[in-house]
C-alpha cells in the first residue's frame, strides 16, 4: 500500500492546532531553553530521525558538527 500526503492531512491539521494551542501556554516551571541533558538530546535526535528519516536534517551530516 502506498502512503500519500492526503492520508496525513487530518493528522497534520491536528498537529498544527496543538502547536498553536501550546504556543499560548506559559512555559513549564523549571524548564529553560537549551537546558536539555545529554540523554534528552539523544531522545530528541532519535525522535527527529524517526520523523525525517536517517537522511533528513538530523541524519548523518545533517547535524552541526556531524561527520560527513
C-alpha positions in Angstrom: 0.0 0.0 0.0 1.4 3.4 -1.0 1.1 6.2 1.6 0.1 9.6 0.3 0.2 13.1 1.7 -3.6 13.2 1.7 -3.8 10.4 4.1 -2.0 12.5 6.7 -3.8 15.8 6.1 -6.0 15.3 9.2 -3.0 14.5 11.4 -1.1 17.5 10.1 -4.1 19.7 10.9 -4.3 18.2 14.4 -0.6 18.8 15.0 -0.8 22.4 13.7 -3.8 23.0 16.0 -2.0 21.5 19.0 1.2 23.6 18.3 -0.9 26.8 18.1 -2.6 26.0 21.4 0.7 25.1 23.1 2.3 28.4 21.9 -0.2 30.3 24.0 0.6 28.3 27.2 3.1 29.6 29.7 6.4 27.7 30.0 6.6 24.8 32.4 8.0 25.6 35.8 11.7 24.8 36.0 12.2 24.5 32.3 14.7 26.6 30.4 15.6 26.8 26.8 18.8 24.9 26.0 18.8 23.1 29.3 18.5 19.6 27.9 20.5 16.8 29.4 22.6 14.7 27.1 20.1 11.9 27.4 17.3 14.3 26.4 19.3 15.5 23.4 19.7 11.9 22.3 16.0 11.2 22.7 15.1 14.3 20.7 17.6 13.4 18.0 16.2 9.9 17.8 12.6 11.3 17.5 13.7 13.7 14.8 15.4 10.9 12.9 12.1 8.9 13.0 10.2 11.9 11.7 12.6 13.0 9.0 14.4 9.7 8.3 18.1 9.0 8.6 18.9 11.2 5.7 16.8 14.1 6.9 18.1 17.3 8.5 19.1 15.4 11.6 20.5 12.4 9.9 24.2 11.8 9.1 25.8 15.0 8.0 22.6 17.0 8.9 23.7 17.8 12.5 26.1 20.6 13.2 29.5 19.0 13.8 28.4 15.7 12.3 30.9 13.7 10.3 30.2 13.8 6.6 
